Amino acid sequence: MEYFIDALKNYATFSGRASRKQYWMFMLFYIIFYLILTLIDISFGVYDEMMGIGLLTTVYALGLFLPSLAILARRLHDIGRSGWWILLILIPLIGPIVILIFTLLDSQREENAYGVSPKYATNVITSE
């Protein structure tokens, strides 16, 4: 849960890096809360089966759109890719699969243009 809250605190931070664990823990809680809100929408009768959305789920998804983009950009930075790679999602079928594969890749061990790896930060020796 701390990863989810941390992503919300950095809701518009597109710089830096996010480890694979940070990204997927955020996504896990995002999906859990989305499913809970879907059940609430259904129970209150505000769920539209044709559209596949409800009132609360729509507000939730819109509210977390920017934090989701930001953590995805930081995740891409962690593997050495620019945040602009998010635009691949716009390519039907292939784009989301490529982004999924990128989010599953391990962090770059070394420091890259986006900073020190959050996963390997304790192993980095700094010289002074």
DSSP file (Angstrom, degrees, kcal/mol; ACC not computed):
  #  RESIDUE AA STRUCTURE BP1 BP2  ACC     N-H-->O    O-->H-N    N-H-->O    O-->H-N    TCO  KAPPA ALPHA  PHI   PSI    X-CA   Y-CA   Z-CA
    1    1 A M     >        0   0    0      0, 0.0     4,-2.3     0, 0.0     5,-0.2   0.000 360.0 360.0 360.0 -30.1    0.0    0.0    0.0
    2    2 A E  H  >  +     0   0    0      1,-0.2     4,-2.5     2,-0.2     5,-0.1   0.840 360.0  54.4 -65.1 -30.7    2.9    2.4    0.7
    3    3 A Y  H  > S+     0   0    0      2,-0.2     4,-2.2     1,-0.2    -1,-0.2   0.884 107.8  49.9 -67.9 -37.5    3.9    2.2   -3.0
    4    4 A F  H  > S+     0   0    0      2,-0.2     4,-1.8     1,-0.2    -2,-0.2   0.937 113.8  44.3 -65.0 -47.3    0.4    3.2   -4.0
    5    5 A I  H  X S+     0   0    0     -4,-2.3     4,-2.2     1,-0.2    -2,-0.2   0.885 111.5  54.2 -65.4 -39.1    0.4    6.2   -1.6
    6    6 A D  H  X S+     0   0    0     -4,-2.5     4,-1.6     1,-0.2    -1,-0.2   0.897 107.5  50.5 -61.8 -40.4    4.0    7.1   -2.7
    7    7 A A  H  < S+     0   0    0     -4,-2.2    -1,-0.2     1,-0.2    -2,-0.2   0.873 109.9  50.5 -65.6 -35.9    2.8    7.2   -6.4
    8    8 A L  H >< S+     0   0    0     -4,-1.8     3,-1.2     1,-0.2    -2,-0.2   0.872 107.2  53.4 -69.2 -35.8   -0.1    9.5   -5.3
    9    9 A K  H 3< S+     0   0    0     -4,-2.2     3,-0.2     1,-0.3    -1,-0.2   0.850 115.0  41.3 -65.3 -32.7    2.3   11.8   -3.5
   10   10 A N  T >< S+     0   0    0     -4,-1.6     3,-1.8     1,-0.2    -1,-0.3  -0.226  78.1 144.4-103.6  41.7    4.4   12.0   -6.7
   11   11 A Y  T <  S+     0   0    0     -3,-1.2    59,-0.3     1,-0.3    -1,-0.2   0.715  77.1  27.5 -59.8 -25.3    1.3   12.3   -8.9
   12   12 A A  T 3  S+     0   0    0     -3,-0.2     2,-0.9    -4,-0.1    -1,-0.3   0.111  87.9 118.8-124.4  22.0    2.8   14.7  -11.4
   13   13 A T    <   +     0   0    0     -3,-1.8    61,-0.2    -6,-0.2    -3,-0.1  -0.794  26.5 167.0 -93.4 106.2    6.5   13.8  -11.1
   14   14 A F        +     0   0    0     -2,-0.9     2,-0.3    59,-0.1    -1,-0.2   0.398  53.6  83.7 -98.2   1.2    7.6   12.5  -14.5
   15   15 A S  S    S+     0   0    0      2,-0.1     2,-0.2    68,-0.0    59,-0.1  -0.690  74.7  32.1-102.7 159.3   11.3   12.7  -13.6
   16   16 A G  S    S-     0   0    0     -2,-0.3     2,-0.3    98,-0.1    61,-0.2  -0.498  86.2 -69.4  95.1-167.0   13.3   10.0  -11.8
   17   17 A R        -     0   0    0     99,-0.2     2,-0.4    -2,-0.2    58,-0.2  -0.932  26.7-159.2-131.9 150.9   12.9    6.3  -11.8
   18   18 A A        -     0   0    0     56,-1.6    60,-0.2    -2,-0.3    99,-0.0  -0.999  24.2-128.5-129.6 128.5   10.4    3.7  -10.4
   19   19 A S     >  -     0   0    0     -2,-0.4     4,-2.4     1,-0.1     5,-0.2  -0.174  27.3-106.1 -70.0 167.2   11.4    0.1   -9.9
   20   20 A R  H  > S+     0   0    0      1,-0.2     4,-2.6     2,-0.2     5,-0.2   0.902 122.2  51.4 -59.8 -41.5    9.4   -2.8  -11.2
   21   21 A K  H  > S+     0   0    0      2,-0.2     4,-2.4     1,-0.2     5,-0.3   0.917 108.4  50.8 -64.1 -43.9    8.1   -3.5   -7.7
   22   22 A Q  H  > S+     0   0    0      1,-0.2     4,-1.9     2,-0.2    -1,-0.2   0.935 113.5  45.7 -58.2 -46.7    7.0    0.1   -7.2
   23   23 A Y  H  X S+     0   0    0     -4,-2.4     4,-2.3     1,-0.2    -2,-0.2   0.947 115.6  43.8 -64.1 -49.7    5.1    0.1  -10.5
   24   24 A W  H  X S+     0   0    0     -4,-2.6     4,-2.3     1,-0.2    -1,-0.2   0.806 111.5  53.1 -72.4 -28.9    3.4   -3.3  -10.1
   25   25 A M  H  X S+     0   0    0     -4,-2.4     4,-2.1    -5,-0.2     5,-0.2   0.897 109.9  49.8 -69.6 -38.4    2.4   -2.7   -6.5
   26   26 A F  H  X S+     0   0    0     -4,-1.9     4,-2.4    -5,-0.3    -2,-0.2   0.946 112.5  47.2 -59.7 -47.5    0.8    0.5   -7.6
   27   27 A M  H  X S+     0   0    0     -4,-2.3     4,-2.5     1,-0.2     5,-0.2   0.874 108.5  55.6 -63.8 -38.1   -1.0   -1.3  -10.4
   28   28 A L  H  X S+     0   0    0     -4,-2.3     4,-2.3     1,-0.2    -1,-0.2   0.949 112.8  40.3 -59.4 -50.2   -2.2   -4.1   -8.0
   29   29 A F  H  X S+     0   0    0     -4,-2.1     4,-2.6     2,-0.2     5,-0.3   0.857 112.0  57.3 -69.8 -33.8   -3.8   -1.6   -5.6
   30   30 A Y  H  X S+     0   0    0     -4,-2.4     4,-2.1    -5,-0.2    -1,-0.2   0.945 111.3  42.8 -57.7 -48.0   -5.2    0.4   -8.5
   31   31 A I  H  X S+     0   0    0     -4,-2.5     4,-2.5     2,-0.2    -2,-0.2   0.896 112.6  52.5 -68.2 -41.1   -7.0   -2.7   -9.8
   32   32 A I  H  X S+     0   0    0     -4,-2.3     4,-2.2     1,-0.2    -2,-0.2   0.952 113.1  43.8 -59.8 -49.5   -8.2   -3.8   -6.4
   33   33 A F  H  X S+     0   0    0     -4,-2.6     4,-2.5     1,-0.2    -1,-0.2   0.873 112.1  54.1 -64.0 -36.5   -9.7   -0.4   -5.7
   34   34 A Y  H  X S+     0   0    0     -4,-2.1     4,-2.0    -5,-0.3    -1,-0.2   0.916 109.3  47.7 -63.2 -43.2  -11.2   -0.3   -9.2
   35   35 A L  H  X S+     0   0    0     -4,-2.5     4,-2.1     2,-0.2    -2,-0.2   0.895 111.2  50.6 -65.7 -40.2  -12.9   -3.7   -8.7
   36   36 A I  H  X S+     0   0    0     -4,-2.2     4,-2.0     1,-0.2    -2,-0.2   0.928 111.6  47.9 -62.1 -44.7  -14.3   -2.6   -5.3
   37   37 A L  H  X S+     0   0    0     -4,-2.5     4,-2.7     1,-0.2    20,-0.3   0.842 108.1  55.7 -66.6 -32.5  -15.7    0.6   -6.9
   38   38 A T  H  X S+     0   0    0     -4,-2.0     4,-2.5     2,-0.2    -1,-0.2   0.923 107.4  49.0 -63.8 -43.5  -17.2   -1.5   -9.7
   39   39 A L  H  X S+     0   0    0     -4,-2.1     4,-2.4     2,-0.2    -2,-0.2   0.886 111.7  49.1 -63.0 -38.5  -19.0   -3.6   -7.2
   40   40 A I  H  X S+     0   0    0     -4,-2.0     4,-2.0     2,-0.2    -2,-0.2   0.918 110.2  51.3 -66.1 -43.0  -20.3   -0.5   -5.4
   41   41 A D  H  X>S+     0   0    0     -4,-2.7     5,-2.4     1,-0.2     4,-0.6   0.919 111.9  47.1 -58.1 -44.5  -21.4    1.0   -8.8
   42   42 A I  H ><5S+     0   0    0     -4,-2.5     3,-0.8     1,-0.2    -2,-0.2   0.915 110.9  51.0 -64.5 -43.3  -23.3   -2.2   -9.6
   43   43 A S  H 3<5S+     0   0    0     -4,-2.4    -1,-0.2     1,-0.2    -2,-0.2   0.819 113.8  44.4 -67.5 -29.6  -24.9   -2.3   -6.1
   44   44 A F  H 3<5S-     0   0    0     -4,-2.0    -1,-0.2    -5,-0.1    -2,-0.2   0.467 113.0-118.6 -91.4  -2.1  -26.1    1.3   -6.4
   45   45 A G  T <<5S+     0   0    0     -3,-0.8    -3,-0.2    -4,-0.6    -4,-0.1   0.735  82.7 115.4  75.9  23.2  -27.3    0.8  -10.0
   46   46 A V      < +     0   0    0     -5,-2.4     9,-1.0    -6,-0.2     2,-0.5   0.112  44.1 108.6-109.6  21.2  -25.0    3.4  -11.6
   47   47 A Y  E     -A   54   0A   0     -6,-0.6     2,-0.8     7,-0.2     7,-0.3  -0.871  58.5-149.8-100.8 126.5  -23.0    0.8  -13.6
   48   48 A D  E  >> -A   53   0A   0      5,-3.1     4,-2.4    -2,-0.5     5,-1.1  -0.849   6.5-167.0 -97.7 108.7  -23.6    0.9  -17.4
   49   49 A E  T  45S+     0   0    0     -2,-0.8    -1,-0.2     1,-0.2     5,-0.0   0.842  86.4  56.4 -65.8 -33.6  -23.1   -2.7  -18.8
   50   50 A M  T  45S+     0   0    0      1,-0.2    -1,-0.2     2,-0.1    -2,-0.0   0.908 118.6  32.0 -64.3 -41.6  -23.0   -1.5  -22.4
   51   51 A M  T  45S-     0   0    0      2,-0.2    -2,-0.2    -3,-0.1    -1,-0.2   0.719 101.7-132.9 -87.5 -23.5  -20.1    0.9  -21.7
   52   52 A G  T  <5S+     0   0    0     -4,-2.4     2,-0.3     1,-0.3    -3,-0.2   0.732  70.6  97.2  77.0  22.6  -18.5   -1.2  -19.0
   53   53 A I  E   < -A   48   0A   0     -5,-1.1    -5,-3.1   -12,-0.0    -1,-0.3  -0.922  52.6-157.5-138.1 163.0  -18.1    1.7  -16.6
   54   54 A G  E  >  -A   47   0A   0     -2,-0.3     4,-1.9    -7,-0.3    -7,-0.2  -0.776  37.4 -96.1-131.1 178.2  -19.8    3.2  -13.6
   55   55 A L  H  > S+     0   0    0     -9,-1.0     4,-2.1    -2,-0.3     5,-0.2   0.954 121.0  40.5 -62.9 -52.9  -20.0    6.6  -11.9
   56   56 A L  H  > S+     0   0    0    -19,-0.2     4,-2.6     1,-0.2    -1,-0.2   0.891 115.1  51.5 -66.9 -39.5  -17.4    5.9   -9.2
   57   57 A T  H  > S+     0   0    0    -20,-0.3     4,-2.7     2,-0.2    -1,-0.2   0.864 109.6  50.8 -66.7 -34.5  -15.1    3.9  -11.5
   58   58 A T  H  X S+     0   0    0     -4,-1.9     4,-2.4     2,-0.2     5,-0.2   0.939 112.4  45.2 -66.9 -46.5  -15.1    6.8  -14.0
   59   59 A V  H  X S+     0   0    0     -4,-2.1     4,-2.4     2,-0.2    -2,-0.2   0.913 115.1  49.2 -62.4 -42.5  -14.2    9.4  -11.4
   60   60 A Y  H  X S+     0   0    0     -4,-2.6     4,-1.9     2,-0.2    -2,-0.2   0.937 111.8  47.2 -61.8 -49.1  -11.5    7.1   -9.9
   61   61 A A  H  < S+     0   0    0     -4,-2.7     4,-0.3     1,-0.2    -2,-0.2   0.899 114.7  46.6 -63.2 -41.5   -9.9    6.4  -13.3
   62   62 A L  H >< S+     0   0    0     -4,-2.4     3,-0.8     1,-0.2     4,-0.5   0.891 111.5  52.1 -66.8 -39.0   -9.9   10.1  -14.2
   63   63 A G  H 3< S+     0   0    0     -4,-2.4    -2,-0.2     1,-0.2    -1,-0.2   0.829 116.2  39.4 -66.5 -32.2   -8.5   11.0  -10.8
   64   64 A L  T 3X S+     0   0    0     -4,-1.9     4,-1.9     1,-0.2    -1,-0.2   0.269  87.6  97.5-102.6  11.6   -5.7    8.5  -11.1
   65   65 A F  H <> S+     0   0    0     -3,-0.8     4,-2.1    -4,-0.3     5,-0.2   0.955  86.9  43.5 -63.1 -50.6   -4.9    9.1  -14.8
   66   66 A L  H  > S+     0   0    0     -4,-0.5     4,-2.6     1,-0.2     5,-0.2   0.926 114.0  49.0 -64.7 -46.8   -2.1   11.5  -14.2
   67   67 A P  H  > S+     0   0    0      0, 0.0     4,-2.4     0, 0.0     5,-0.2   0.878 111.1  52.4 -61.1 -34.0   -0.4    9.5  -11.4
   68   68 A S  H  X S+     0   0    0     -4,-1.9     4,-1.8     2,-0.2    -2,-0.2   0.911 111.1  45.8 -66.6 -42.2   -0.7    6.4  -13.6
   69   69 A L  H  X S+     0   0    0     -4,-2.1     4,-2.5     2,-0.2    -1,-0.2   0.906 112.6  51.9 -64.3 -41.4    1.1    8.1  -16.5
   70   70 A A  H  X S+     0   0    0     -4,-2.6     4,-2.3   -59,-0.3    -2,-0.2   0.922 111.2  44.8 -64.8 -44.7    3.7    9.5  -14.1
   71   71 A I  H  X S+     0   0    0     -4,-2.4     4,-2.0     1,-0.2    -1,-0.2   0.853 112.7  52.4 -71.1 -31.3    4.6    6.2  -12.6
   72   72 A L  H  X S+     0   0    0     -4,-1.8     4,-2.4    -5,-0.2    -2,-0.2   0.907 109.5  49.3 -66.7 -41.0    4.7    4.5  -16.0
   73   73 A A  H  X S+     0   0    0     -4,-2.5     4,-2.2     1,-0.2    -2,-0.2   0.923 111.9  48.1 -62.8 -43.2    7.0    7.2  -17.3
   74   74 A R  H  X S+     0   0    0     -4,-2.3   -56,-1.6     2,-0.2     4,-1.5   0.857 110.0  53.1 -66.0 -33.5    9.3    6.7  -14.2
   75   75 A R  H  X S+     0   0    0     -4,-2.0     4,-0.8   -58,-0.2    -2,-0.2   0.914 109.0  48.6 -66.0 -41.9    9.1    2.9  -14.9
   76   76 A L  H ><>S+     0   0    0     -4,-2.4     5,-2.8     1,-0.2     3,-0.7   0.878 108.3  54.8 -64.2 -36.9   10.3    3.5  -18.4
   77   77 A H  H ><5S+     0   0    0     -4,-2.2     3,-1.5     1,-0.2    37,-0.3   0.864  99.9  62.2 -61.6 -34.9   13.1    5.7  -17.2
   78   78 A D  H 3<5S+     0   0    0     -4,-1.5    30,-2.2     1,-0.3    -1,-0.2   0.772 106.3  43.6 -65.1 -26.2   14.2    2.8  -14.9
   79   79 A I  T <<5S-     0   0    0     -4,-0.8    -1,-0.3    -3,-0.7    -2,-0.2   0.304 126.3 -99.6-101.1   8.8   14.9    0.7  -18.0
   80   80 A G  T < 5S+     0   0    0     -3,-1.5     2,-0.3     1,-0.3    -3,-0.2   0.650  82.0 126.0  88.8  15.9   16.6    3.5  -19.8
   81   81 A R      < -     0   0    0     -5,-2.8    -1,-0.3    -6,-0.1    -2,-0.1  -0.769  61.5-109.7-106.9 153.1   13.7    4.5  -22.1
   82   82 A S    >   -     0   0    0     -2,-0.3     3,-1.6     1,-0.1     4,-0.1  -0.419  25.8-118.2 -73.8 153.0   12.1    8.0  -22.5
   83   83 A G  G >  S+     0   0    0      1,-0.3     3,-1.9     2,-0.2     4,-0.2   0.694 107.6  78.3 -64.2 -18.5    8.7    8.6  -21.1
   84   84 A W  G >  S+     0   0    0      1,-0.3     3,-1.8     2,-0.2    -1,-0.3   0.690  72.4  79.6 -65.6 -17.0    7.6    9.3  -24.7
   85   85 A W  G X  S+     0   0    0     -3,-1.6     3,-2.1     1,-0.3    -1,-0.3   0.696  72.4  80.7 -63.2 -16.9    7.5    5.6  -25.3
   86   86 A I  G X  S+     0   0    0     -3,-1.9     3,-2.2     1,-0.3    -1,-0.3   0.818  75.6  73.5 -57.0 -29.7    4.1    5.7  -23.5
   87   87 A L  G X  S+     0   0    0     -3,-1.8     3,-1.7     1,-0.3    -1,-0.3   0.667  74.6  80.5 -62.4 -14.8    2.7    6.9  -26.8
   88   88 A L  G X  S+     0   0    0     -3,-2.1     3,-2.1     1,-0.3    -1,-0.3   0.779  75.1  75.1 -59.5 -25.0    3.1    3.3  -28.1
   89   89 A I  G <  S+     0   0    0     -3,-2.2    -1,-0.3     1,-0.3    -2,-0.2   0.783  83.8  66.4 -58.3 -26.0   -0.1    2.6  -26.2
   90   90 A L  G <  S+     0   0    0     -3,-1.7    -1,-0.3    -4,-0.2    -2,-0.2   0.665  80.3  88.3 -72.2 -16.0   -1.9    4.4  -29.1
   91   91 A I  S <> S-     0   0    0     -3,-2.1     4,-1.3    -4,-0.2    -3,-0.0  -0.758  92.3-114.3 -83.5 116.3   -0.9    1.6  -31.5
   92   92 A P  T  4 S-     0   0    0      0, 0.0     2,-3.1     0, 0.0     3,-0.2  -0.186  78.9 -20.2 -56.2 139.9   -3.6   -1.0  -31.4
   93   93 A L  T  > S+     0   0    0      1,-0.2     4,-1.1    -4,-0.1    -2,-0.1  -0.272 135.0  57.1  62.9 -57.7   -2.7   -4.4  -30.0
   94   94 A I  H  > S+     0   0    0     -2,-3.1     4,-2.3     2,-0.2    -1,-0.2   0.915 100.5  56.1 -70.9 -43.6    1.1   -4.2  -30.5
   95   95 A G  H  X S+     0   0    0     -4,-1.3     4,-2.4     1,-0.2    -6,-0.2   0.933 107.8  45.3 -57.9 -53.3    1.7   -1.0  -28.5
   96   96 A P  H  > S+     0   0    0      0, 0.0     4,-2.4     0, 0.0    -1,-0.2   0.851 112.3  53.4 -61.5 -32.5    0.2   -2.2  -25.2
   97   97 A I  H  X S+     0   0    0     -4,-1.1     4,-2.3     2,-0.2    -2,-0.2   0.918 109.2  48.1 -67.2 -42.2    2.0   -5.5  -25.5
   98   98 A V  H  X S+     0   0    0     -4,-2.3     4,-2.5     2,-0.2    -1,-0.2   0.922 112.3  49.0 -63.2 -44.2    5.3   -3.7  -26.0
   99   99 A I  H  X S+     0   0    0     -4,-2.4     4,-2.4     2,-0.2    -2,-0.2   0.908 109.8  52.5 -62.3 -41.8    4.6   -1.4  -22.9
  100  100 A L  H  X S+     0   0    0     -4,-2.4     4,-1.0     1,-0.2    -1,-0.2   0.924 109.9  48.2 -58.9 -45.0    3.7   -4.5  -20.9
  101  101 A I  H >X S+     0   0    0     -4,-2.3     4,-0.8     1,-0.2     3,-0.6   0.913 109.9  52.5 -62.5 -42.6    7.0   -6.1  -21.8
  102  102 A F  H >< S+     0   0    0     -4,-2.5     3,-0.9     1,-0.2    -1,-0.2   0.902 107.2  52.1 -59.5 -41.4    8.9   -2.9  -20.9
  103  103 A T  H 3< S+     0   0    0     -4,-2.4    -1,-0.2     1,-0.2    -2,-0.2   0.720 107.6  53.7 -70.3 -18.7    7.2   -2.8  -17.5
  104  104 A L  H << S+     0   0    0     -4,-1.0    -1,-0.2    -3,-0.6    -2,-0.2   0.610  87.0 103.3 -88.7 -13.6    8.3   -6.4  -16.9
  105  105 A L  S << S-     0   0    0     -3,-0.9     2,-0.1    -4,-0.8   -85,-0.1  -0.343  78.0-106.7 -70.2 151.1   12.0   -5.8  -17.6
  106  106 A D        -     0   0    0      1,-0.1    -1,-0.1   -27,-0.1     3,-0.1  -0.364  41.4 -92.2 -74.5 156.7   14.5   -5.5  -14.7
  107  107 A S        -     0   0    0      1,-0.1     2,-0.4    -2,-0.1   -28,-0.2  -0.272  40.2-103.7 -64.6 150.9   16.0   -2.2  -13.7
  108  108 A Q        -     0   0    0    -30,-2.2    12,-0.2     1,-0.2    11,-0.1  -0.659  27.6-145.8 -72.6 130.4   19.2   -1.0  -15.2
  109  109 A R  S    S+     0   0    0     -2,-0.4     8,-0.4     2,-0.1    -1,-0.2   0.914  75.7  64.9 -65.5 -43.7   21.8   -1.5  -12.5
  110  110 A E  S    S-     0   0    0      1,-0.1     2,-0.2     6,-0.1    -2,-0.1  -0.302  98.9 -89.9 -81.4 164.4   23.9    1.5  -13.3
  111  111 A E        -     0   0    0      5,-0.1     5,-0.2     6,-0.1     2,-0.2  -0.504  50.4-172.8 -67.7 137.8   22.9    5.2  -13.0
  112  112 A N  B >   -B  115   0B   0      3,-2.1     3,-1.8    -2,-0.2   -34,-0.0  -0.540  45.5 -73.7-121.0-168.4   21.3    6.4  -16.2
  113  113 A A  T 3  S+     0   0    0      1,-0.3     3,-0.1    -2,-0.2   -97,-0.1   0.657 129.6  53.8 -62.8 -15.2   20.2    9.8  -17.6
  114  114 A Y  T 3  S-     0   0    0      1,-0.4    -1,-0.3   -37,-0.3     2,-0.2   0.404 117.5 -95.3-103.7   1.3   17.2    9.6  -15.2
  115  115 A G  B <   -B  112   0B   0     -3,-1.8    -3,-2.1   -99,-0.1    -1,-0.4  -0.726  61.1 -24.6 123.2-169.6   19.0    9.0  -12.0
  116  116 A V  S    S-     0   0    0     -2,-0.2   -99,-0.2    -5,-0.2     5,-0.1  -0.559  70.3-101.2 -81.6 143.6   20.2    6.2   -9.7
  117  117 A S     >  -     0   0    0     -8,-0.4     4,-0.6    -2,-0.2     7,-0.1  -0.463  20.8-148.6 -65.0 128.0   18.2    3.0   -9.7
  118  118 A P  T  4 S+     0   0    0      0, 0.0     4,-0.2     0, 0.0     3,-0.2   0.808  98.6  51.3 -67.5 -26.6   15.9    2.7   -6.7
  119  119 A K  T  4 S+     0   0    0      1,-0.2     3,-0.3   -11,-0.1   -10,-0.1   0.897 121.7  28.8 -75.0 -41.5   16.4   -1.0   -6.7
  120  120 A Y  T >> S+     0   0    0    -12,-0.2     3,-1.0     1,-0.2     4,-0.5   0.195  86.0 111.0-105.8  15.3   20.1   -1.0   -6.7
  121  121 A A  G >< S+     0   0    0     -4,-0.6     3,-0.9     1,-0.3    -1,-0.2   0.840  76.2  54.7 -61.5 -34.8   20.7    2.3   -4.9
  122  122 A T  G 34 S+     0   0    0     -3,-0.3    -1,-0.3     1,-0.2    -2,-0.1   0.738 106.5  52.9 -72.1 -20.6   22.0    0.6   -1.8
  123  123 A N  G <4 S+     0   0    0     -3,-1.0     2,-0.4    -4,-0.1    -1,-0.2   0.528  84.9 103.7 -90.3  -6.4   24.7   -1.2   -3.9
  124  124 A V    <<  -     0   0    0     -3,-0.9     2,-0.6    -4,-0.5   -14,-0.0  -0.638  60.7-151.4 -81.1 126.5   25.9    2.0   -5.5
  125  125 A I        -     0   0    0     -2,-0.4     2,-0.4     2,-0.0    -2,-0.1  -0.867   9.3-156.3 -99.5 123.2   29.3    3.2   -4.1
  126  126 A T        -     0   0    0     -2,-0.6     2,-0.4     2,-0.0    -2,-0.0  -0.802   5.1-144.6 -99.8 140.4   29.8    6.9   -4.3
  127  127 A S              0   0    0     -2,-0.4    -2,-0.0     1,-0.1     0, 0.0  -0.854 360.0 360.0-104.8 139.0   33.2    8.4   -4.3
  128  128 A E              0   0    0     -2,-0.4    -1,-0.1     0, 0.0    -2,-0.0   0.362 360.0 360.0-123.7 360.0   33.9   11.7   -2.7
